[in-house]
């Protein structure tokens, strides 16, 4: 009889409990997010010590597999989000292809020489568009994975950087399309008197690769600023090693450039080099702010003592 009354009570109160949980869900989510952002990690161990503990501590190895499982779930959500972004982009992929083909005077100037080339080009453009659409969520998933190991201030800096990362990536894509592609297409199409018959796969492969890589390169100043703000990078080292950085930039530009001509490679190197020096300036700004906060903290501790 007692069990029956308990079951009946649960049935009667279930709608009210459900309504209460739905009403309080936003408040509980805000409370949990606030706690998460202001919670420092339990221990702050050097990376070398953490790697060494994997060979000696079974608990550390178990923790590693837990992190691997978490990474798998984050990657799964990122893949699902990317699939949703690609699905959304299917509705405007053809108009987008027509817009991207304007530097060569439209899709009519391109040709397909393989049976599957048109669908391959369509999927490539849709994938690139899906990446741009879902970029904020993809970056958020990356932040969500690394945030538990960060201090409260580092978490907030990383979270604030997500919209800036999206804006910089879109700026890099726009910079590539409006400023880099026109001279590159003109040079490649008029290098000799040979009449060009560009295939759609080659053209859109060239365009999407350039856009995505340059968009990623535009993230570099923000990454350097955040890493300097949390104490991982010293701006003086960046300023001293600028020659080595230019060499590395040249190697990266040669690797990501779809063609082997020096003009296109130079067009890729130019914004990368400029962004590197911008990163040095932002790094000095972040370093000055971190140094000021450290001095204030030391002064506060001295006053307390």
N, C-alpha and C positions, 0 to 999 in steps of 0.2 A: 504493500500500500504506500509505503514511504517513497519507494522508487517511482511509482506511478505519479505521485504528487510532484516529485522533483521534475520528472519529464514534462508534466503538464505545465509547470511553472516556467520551464525553459521555452516551451512552445509559445506561451503567452507573452513572455518578456522579449522573445527574439526580435520582433519588429522594432521595439523601442531601443534595444541595444544596437541594432543595425543602424537606425536613424541617428543615434547618438554618435556612433563611430564615424558615420559619413559626415556629420556636422563638424566634428572635432578633427577630422582627418587633416585639413589644411593647417590647423594650429599645431598638431602633433608633428607634421612634416617640417614646419618652420622651426619648432623647438629642436627637433633632431638635427636639422641642418645647422642651426646655431651652435649646438653642442659639438658637432663634427668639425666645424670650422675653427672653433676655439679650443679644441683638444690637441695637446701636444703628444707626440709619441711617448710610449712608456720608457723607452731607452734609446739613447743616441750613441750607437756603437760605430766605430770606424769601419769603412768598407772592408779593409783587409782582415780585421778581426771577425767580421761577419762571414767572410768566405772561409776563413780558417775553421770556424765553428762547425761548418758543414761536414768536415771530415771527422770531427771528434764528438759532436753532440747529436744524438738521435732526435732530440726535440727540435734542433735547428733544421735537420733534414725534413722532419714532418712539417715544419713551418714553411719550408721551401715548396713542398708539394701543395700546400694550401695556397700559396701565392700563384703557383702554376695553374691550379684549378680556377682561381679568381681571374687570372689572365685569359684563360680559355673562355670564361663566361663573358668577359669584356669584349674579346674578339668576336664571339658569336653575336653579341648585340650590335657590334659595329658592322658585321656582315649583313645582318638583318636590316639595319638602318640604311646601309648602302643599297641593298636591293630595293627598299622602299623609294629611295631617292632616284634610282634608275627607272623604276616603274612610273614615278611622277614625270620624269623627263621624257618618257615616251610620247607624251601629249604634245610636246613642242620640239622634238628632235629634228624633224624635217625643216621647219622654219629656222631652227638654229643652224642647221647645215647650210641652208641658203645664205644666212647672215655671215657665217664663217667663210663662205666661198666668195664673198664680195671682192677680196683682193685679186682674184683671178677672173672677175667679171661673171660670177655665177656658177651654179652646178653644171650648166650646159657645156662649160669649157673643160670639164673633167670627164674621164671615161673609166669604165670598169672592164677589165680584161679577164677576170676570173668569175666563175659562176657564183661564188659566195661572197664576192667583193662588196656588193652593195649592202647586204645584211651585216657584213663585218664592219663596214664603215659606220653604219647606223648604230650598231651596238657600241662601237668605240666612242662615238660622240655622246651617246646616251650615258655611258659609264663616266666620262669626264664631267658631263653635266650633273650626274648624280653625286659625284664627289664634291662638287662645288655647293650643291644644295644642302647636303648633309654634313658639311665640314664642321659647323659649330658643335653638332652632337658628337662627331667623331673625336674632336679635340676634347670635348667634355668627358668622354669615356676614358681617354688617355689620362686626363687629370684625375678622374675618379679612381683610377688604378694606383697612381703614385701618391695620391693625397694622404693615405694613412701613414706614410713614412715621413711626412713633412711636418714642420712646426706650424702653429696656427697662422703666423704672419705669412709664411710661405704658401700655405693653402689659399689664403685670400688673394695674394698676388697672382697666383696661377689662375684662380677663378676669374679675376678681373681681366686677365690677359686673353681670355677666350674670345670676346667680341673684337678685340684689337687684332687677334690672330686672323679672324675671319675677314676683317676689313683689309688687312695687309695682303692676304691671299688674293682676294678679289681685285685689289689694286694691281698686283703683279700680273694677273690674267688680263686686265684691261690695258696695262702698259705694254704687254706683249702684242696684243691684237692691234692697238692703235698706233704704236710707235715702232715696234720692232719688225712686225710682219711686212708692212708696206715696203720699206727699203730692202728687206731680205728677198721678198718675192720679185721685186723689180730687178735686183742684181742677178738672181738665179735665172730669171726668165730671159734676160738680155745679155748674158755673159758672152754668148757667141750668136751666130746667125742661124743656128739650128732651131727649127721650129719645134716648140715644146708641145707635147701631148701628155700632160700629167695625168696619172691615174688617181682615182679618188682615194685609194688606200694610202698612197704615198703622201698626197697633199694633207689629208686629215690626220695622218700619223705625225707628220711634221708639225702641224698647227697645234694639235692637242698636247703633244709632248713638250713643245716650247711653252705653252701656256701653263701646264701643270708644274714644270720644273721652275720656271721663273716665279710662279706663284709661291712655291715652296721657298725659294731663295729670299723672297720678300719677308718671310717670317724670321729671317736671321737677326735683324736688329732687336725684335721683341724677345727672342730667345736669349740673346746676349744680355739684354737689360734685366730679365728675370733671373738669370743665373748669377749676374753680378749682385743683384739686390739680395739674393739669399746667401751670398758669400762664396760661390763656387769659382768665380772668375775674377782676375785682377786686370783692370783696364790697362795698366802699364805694360803687361806682357803682350796684350793685343797691339799696343802702339809700337812696341819694340820689334815685334815679329811681322810687321806688315809686308816685308819683302817675301818672306816665306808664304804668307797668306796669298799674295798675288800669284805665286807659282802654283799653289794648291788650287786656287780659283781657275787658273788656266787649264789645269788637268781636268777639273770637274766640268768646265765648259766644253772641253774637247770630248769628254765622255758622254755628256747629255745632248750635245748638238747632233741632230739627225744627219747633217751633211758634213763633209770634210773641208769645206771652203773656209778660209780664214775670216771672211767678212761676217758670216753668220756666227762663227765662234767669237769674234770681236764684239758683235752685238750682244752676245750673252755675257761676255766678260765685263763689259762696261757697267751695266747696272749692278752686277755682283760686286765689283770693286767699289763702286760708290756706296753700296749698302754696307760693305765692311767698314768703311771709314765712318759712316753714320753710326754703326754699331759701337765703334770706339767712343764716339761722343756720348752716346746714350749710356755706355758702360761707366764713363767718368761721372755722369750725373747720378746714376744709381749708386756708385761707390761713395760719392760725397754724401748722399742721403743716408747710406748705411753707416758711414763713419760718424755723422752727426748724431744719429740715434744711439750709437754705441757710447759716444762721449756723454750724452745725456743720461744714459743708463748708469754709467760709472759714477757720474756726479750724484745721481740719486742715491746709489748705494753708499757713497761716501757720506752724504748728508744723514742717511739713516744710521750708519755706524757711529 
